């Protein structure tokens, strides 16, 4: 997770793009407790905090994890969608 949180745009981009590829090898508990919160934090950050390209890639990554069934419907409904909704409300 350090590569995701490091603040180096290039490293973040590479790490985020690799997560869906490596997802089946990442323990589920690590995915839910470490990677998912970091991805949600990036995806819901405002453009002053995180490069917009990184935010978009984080959203794409979350979508790929859901489509590939790494993240289930319950996680999407209980964690990801509320965070995205709150982010939209506070940024408008």
C-alpha positions in Angstrom: 0.0 0.0 0.0 3.0 2.4 0.5 3.2 2.8 -3.3 -0.4 3.9 -3.4 0.0 6.4 -0.6 3.5 7.7 -1.4 2.5 10.9 -3.2 4.7 10.1 -6.2 2.3 10.4 -9.2 4.3 8.0 -11.4 4.6 5.3 -8.7 1.0 5.7 -7.7 -0.1 5.3 -11.3 1.9 2.1 -11.8 0.7 0.6 -8.5 -2.9 1.4 -9.2 -2.8 -0.1 -12.7 -1.2 -3.3 -11.3 -3.7 -4.0 -8.6 -6.4 -5.5 -10.8 -3.8 -7.7 -12.5 -2.4 -9.0 -9.1 -5.7 -9.0 -7.3 -6.2 -12.7 -7.2 -2.8 -13.1 -5.5 -3.6 -10.5 -2.8 -5.1 -11.9 0.4 -8.8 -10.8 0.7 -8.2 -9.3 4.2 -5.3 -7.1 2.8 -7.5 -6.1 -0.1 -10.4 -5.0 2.2 -8.3 -3.5 5.1 -5.4 -1.9 3.3 -5.8 -1.5 -0.4 -9.5 -0.7 -0.6 -9.3 2.2 2.0 -6.3 3.6 0.1 -8.1 3.4 -3.2 -11.3 5.0 -1.8 -9.1 7.8 -0.3 -7.5 8.5 -3.6 -10.8 8.3 -5.6 -12.6 10.6 -3.3 -9.8 13.2 -2.9 -10.3 16.6 -4.4 -8.1 17.7 -7.3 -5.9 19.8 -5.0 -4.9 16.7 -3.1 -4.4 14.1 -5.8 -3.7 14.3 -9.6 -7.0 13.9 -11.5 -5.4 11.2 -13.6 -4.6 9.2 -10.5 -8.2 9.7 -9.2 -9.6 8.4 -12.5 -7.3 5.4 -12.5 -8.4 4.6 -8.9 -12.0 4.6 -10.0 -11.2 2.4 -13.0 -9.3 0.1 -10.6 -12.3 -0.2 -8.3 -14.5 -0.9 -11.2 -12.2 -3.7 -12.5 -12.0 -5.2 -9.0 -15.8 -5.3 -8.9 -16.3 -6.7 -12.4 -13.7 -9.4 -11.8 -15.6 -10.3 -8.5 -12.6 -9.5 -6.3 -14.9 -7.0 -4.6 -18.5 -8.2 -4.0 -21.7 -6.3 -4.2 -21.9 -5.9 -0.4 -18.5 -4.1 -0.4 -19.6 -1.9 -3.3 -22.9 -0.9 -1.6 -21.6 -0.5 1.9 -18.1 1.0 1.4 -17.4 2.3 -2.1 -20.7 3.9 -3.1 -21.3 5.8 0.1 -17.7 7.2 0.0 -18.2 8.3 -3.6 -21.6 9.9 -2.8 -20.2 11.8 0.2 -17.3 13.0 -1.9 -19.6 14.3 -4.6 -21.8 16.1 -2.0 -18.8 17.8 -0.3 -17.1 18.8 -3.5 -20.1 20.5 -5.1 
